[in-house]
Structure formats: structure tokens, C-alpha cells
Amino acid sequence: MRSEPGRTLANERRTQMATGAPGWRLHLKHRTGFQYAGPVVSSYNEARMLPSAEPRQNVLQATVSVLPAARTYAYHDYWGTAVTAFDLHTPHEFLDVVAESVVETSGPAAVRTGGPGWTELAAPSIVDRWHEMLVSTPRTALDEELTDRAADLRSRHRGPHEAARAVCELVRTEIDYVPGATGVLTDAVQVWRQRKGVCQDISHLAIALLREMGVPARYVSGYLHPTPGAGLGEEVVGQSHAWIEWWSGEWRAFDPTNGVPVGERHVVVGRGRDYGDVPPLKGVYAGPDGTGQTVEVILTRLR
């Protein structure tokens, strides 16, 4: 992930500490299992399931285990996301991948005013710098109706930050959260037309509108503890989550699905242009069709 000129990690940490926002310590366990109709001869896989180390979160423990046993190797991809890769070359009829971590998070960052206006944001140096977060992808392309909506939102707000918050409010108001209504390939236009989706879809739609307005925007994959007042030591069933960040002088994070700033309940795993850059698990295999998949995410507040 690119760093911004003049802003060091130490400066970021001081900024977070200055907010006085309380932090949490969380234990996360994310298990994904696959079953097959017969022996799979070989498979090649990448897991993006571990929290990232960054100013607002400190990773204390992070491991990925695989059954059948496989040697894993770790690296950071082009977008800065931690990847655990592994392959299997012995016949197997199931695959279990378990990511377990302990992470300390901070509360929402202080609200900052100012930043570049529309003219400054359109400067060639800014457009070139964040080009990859300004171009549309198949999941974030817009039709004529949404393009007009983006233009209208831009015209009614004096600056990019205000327009971005308006986008978050729009998608949260217009799109009903309905699990199972969409798939991983659903695009922003489909979500808008059917007015329902999940966090992934809401994030894609918000990103699409922001990019159309000329605001750099990126997709964030991670976890969200669902209970604001969670008790210590209580195991809670959760799931992977997605939210957005936009650039208006600095990267600002917001969760449009829940209408809240990103804070102590959010754990970042990775960032990219859309979901396709940060799927929790992807791979290819040689063998019969799969017969089932199970996903389980357990979150426990430790502090």
C-alpha cells in the first residue's frame, strides 16, 4: 500500500492516541471448509484472512492452519494485503482453512475538516497518484441513471468530503440489507436496480458513485464485531465485512452499511479496487465438483 508524503507511521499513531477513543482487543477465528464429491488430485490456494498491521490496529497474533496439512508461505500482494498461499498435491476430499488472530483496535479517528476542493482534486498530479482508485471495474461501473445521480450529488456539495458522506447516506437509505440477494459477481447497477444486497454490494455502489465524482475510493475487507456493548470473553458469531475509504487530502474510512465511522469494532484485512482484489479465499483445483462449503467467523472481545 502506498504511503502518503509527509505522514509517517509515528505521526499516524500520535493522531490516533490524541483522539482519546477507547480501543478493543479482539480474538478472531475464521474457518472455511470445502467438501468434494471425490478425491481432489491437487489444489492451489490463496487466503486473505489475517488482519493487517497499521496505525489503528496492532496485530498480536496471526496464524493460518490448513487440513489436510500443507506448507504455507506468506507475502503481501500488490495492494498491501497479507496473503497466505499453499498448495496440496495429495488426494483429498475436504479442505479446511482456519485463520486465528488477536488484534488491538482503536476507536474512530478524529473528524478532520478541510482538504482539497473539487478543483484541487482534479489536478493531474492527484489523478495520476490515485489513478487505480478512480477508474471503474466491472463491479463498480455505472449506467446513465447512476452517472446522473453522481453528478447531482457532486453539484449539491461544496467539497469531496461532504459529497462522500452524502453518498454513504444515500446507499444506506436506498439499499436494504438482504443476505443471499446477491453473489460475488453482482455489480453496482444490479444492486441499485433491485435495491437490496449485502455489505459488499453497498460498498461497491458507494465506491462507484465516488469514483464517478472524481473522488478516489477503495474497497476495504475485514471483520466487524456485531455487538457495540459486547461483554468480555463472550464468543459472538460474526462474518466477513466490507466498508469503504475515500481520499480527500487523506484516506477517510466509513461503514456505509451501518452508517457509522470505522472504529474499534472494525478489523481491517485488506484493501483493493473491489471485492475481486481481496476475497478471503480463492484458488483452483483438479478434481470432482464441490458438494458443500461452510464458513464460520467467531469474534471474542478480550478487552
Residue pairs with C-beta under 8 A, 6 or more apart in sequence:
1 79
1 80
1 271
4 250
4 251
7 250
9 55
12 55
12 56
13 55
15 55
15 109
15 110
16 55
16 56
16 106
16 109
18 110
19 106
19 107
19 108
19 109
19 110
21 106
21 107
21 108
21 109
21 263
21 264
22 107
22 264
23 104
23 105
23 106
23 107
23 264
24 104
24 105
24 225
24 264
24 265
24 301
24 302
24 303
25 60
25 102
25 103
25 104
25 105
25 301
25 302
25 303
26 102
26 103
26 104
26 105
26 225
26 267
26 299
26 300
26 301
26 302
27 100
27 101
27 102
27 299
27 300
27 302
28 51
28 99
28 100
28 101
28 102
28 103
28 223
28 267
28 297
28 298
28 299
28 300
29 98
29 99
29 100
29 296
29 297
29 298
29 299
30 49
30 98
30 99
30 100
30 223
30 240
30 280
30 295
30 296
30 297
30 298
31 96
31 97
31 98
31 99
31 294
31 295
31 296
31 297
32 49
32 96
32 97
32 280
32 281
32 293
32 294
32 295
32 296
33 94
33 95
33 96
33 97
33 293
33 294
33 295
34 94
34 95
34 96
34 290
34 292
34 293
35 93
35 94
35 290
35 291
35 292
35 293
36 92
36 93
36 94
36 95
36 287
36 288
36 289
36 290
36 291
37 288
37 289
37 290
37 291
38 93
38 287
38 288
39 91
39 92
39 93
39 287
39 288
40 88
40 91
40 92
40 93
40 95
40 285
40 286
40 287
40 288
41 89
41 91
41 285
41 286
41 287
42 87
42 88
42 89
42 285
42 286
42 287
43 87
43 88
43 92
43 95
43 283
43 284
43 285
43 286
43 287
44 87
44 283
44 284
44 285
45 85
45 86
45 87
45 88
45 95
45 97
45 281
45 282
45 283
46 83
46 84
46 85
46 281
46 282
46 283
47 64
47 83
47 84
47 85
47 86
47 97
47 99
47 280
47 281
48 77
48 81
48 82
48 83
48 84
48 221
48 269
48 270
48 278
48 279
48 280
48 281
49 64
49 84
49 97
49 99
49 269
49 280
49 281
50 59
50 62
50 64
50 82
50 84
50 99
50 101
50 269
51 57
51 59
51 62
51 101
51 103
51 222
51 223
51 267
51 268
51 269
52 59
52 80
52 81
52 82
52 268
52 269
52 270
53 59
54 268
56 105
56 106
56 109
56 262
56 268
57 103
57 104
57 105
57 106
57 267
57 268
58 103
58 104
59 101
59 102
59 103
60 101
60 102
60 103
60 104
61 100
61 101
61 102
62 82
62 99
62 100
62 101
62 102
63 99
63 100
63 101
64 72
64 84
64 97
64 98
64 99
64 100
65 97
65 98
65 100
66 72
66 86
66 88
66 95
66 96
66 97
66 98
67 94
67 95
67 96
68 88
68 90
68 92
68 95
70 86
70 87
70 88
71 86
72 84
72 85
72 86
73 84
73 85
73 86
74 82
74 83
74 84
74 85
75 82
75 83
75 85
76 82
76 83
77 83
77 270
77 277
79 270
79 271
79 272
79 277
79 278
80 270
80 271
81 221
81 269
81 270
81 271
81 272
81 277
81 278
82 269
82 270
84 99
88 95
97 281
102 302
103 267
104 303
105 263
105 264
105 265
105 266
105 267
106 263
106 264
107 263
107 264
108 260
108 261
108 262
108 263
108 264
109 252
109 253
109 261
109 262
111 261
112 249
112 250
112 252
113 161
114 249
115 159
115 160
115 161
115 248
115 249
115 250
116 126
116 159
116 160
116 248
116 249
117 158
117 159
117 160
118 154
118 159
118 160
118 214
120 126
121 160
121 214
121 215
121 248
122 214
126 216
127 134
127 214
130 216
130 247
132 273
133 211
133 216
133 217
133 218
133 247
133 273
134 211
134 214
134 216
135 211
135 273
136 142
136 208
136 211
136 212
137 273
137 274
137 276
138 187
139 185
139 186
139 187
139 188
139 204
139 274
139 275
139 276
140 187
140 188
140 204
140 207
140 208
140 211
140 273
140 274
141 187
141 188
141 189
141 208
142 150
142 188
142 189
142 208
142 209
142 212
143 189
145 192
146 188
146 189
146 192
146 208
146 209
146 212
147 212
149 170
149 209
150 209
150 212
150 213
151 212
151 213
153 163
153 166
153 167
153 170
153 209
153 213
154 163
154 213
154 214
156 163
156 166
157 163
157 166
159 248
160 213
160 214
160 215
160 246
160 248
161 246
161 248
161 252
163 210
163 213
163 215
164 210
164 215
164 217
164 246
164 248
164 252
164 254
165 254
167 206
167 209
167 210
167 213
167 256
168 206
168 244
168 254
168 256
168 259
169 259
170 209
171 202
171 205
171 206
171 209
171 256
172 202
172 256
172 257
172 258
172 259
174 192
174 195
175 191
175 192
175 195
175 196
175 197
175 201
175 202
175 205
176 195
176 196
176 197
177 196
177 197
177 198
177 199
177 202
177 257
178 196
178 197
178 198
179 198
181 194
181 196
181 197
181 198
182 190
182 191
182 194
182 196
182 197
182 198
182 200
182 201
184 200
184 275
184 279
186 197
186 201
186 204
187 204
188 201
188 204
188 205
188 207
188 208
191 197
191 201
191 202
191 204
191 205
192 205
197 205
198 257
199 241
199 242
199 243
199 257
200 242
200 275
202 242
202 256
202 257
203 219
203 220
203 242
203 243
203 244
203 256
203 257
204 219
204 274
204 275
206 217
206 244
206 256
207 217
207 218
207 219
207 244
207 274
210 216
210 217
210 244
210 246
211 217
215 246
215 247
215 248
216 246
216 247
217 244
217 245
217 246
217 247
218 244
218 245
218 246
218 251
218 271
218 272
218 273
219 242
219 244
219 271
219 272
219 273
219 274
219 275
219 277
219 278
220 242
220 243
220 244
220 245
220 253
220 262
220 268
220 270
220 271
221 240
221 241
221 242
221 268
221 269
221 270
221 271
221 272
221 275
221 278
221 279
221 280
222 240
222 241
222 242
222 243
222 266
222 267
222 268
222 269
222 270
223 238
223 239
223 240
223 241
223 266
223 267
223 269
223 297
223 299
224 238
224 241
224 255
224 258
224 265
224 266
224 267
225 236
225 238
225 265
225 267
225 299
225 301
226 236
226 238
226 265
226 299
227 236
228 265
230 236
230 301
231 301
232 301
232 302
232 303
233 300
233 301
233 302
234 300
234 301
235 298
235 299
235 300
236 298
236 299
236 300
236 301
237 296
237 297
237 298
238 297
238 298
238 299
239 295
239 297
240 269
240 280
240 295
240 297
241 255
241 257
241 266
242 257
242 275
243 253
243 254
243 255
243 256
243 257
243 262
243 266
244 253
244 254
244 255
244 256
245 251
245 252
245 253
245 254
245 271
246 252
246 254
253 261
253 262
253 266
254 260
254 261
254 262
255 261
255 262
255 266
269 278
269 280
270 277
270 278
271 277
271 278
272 278
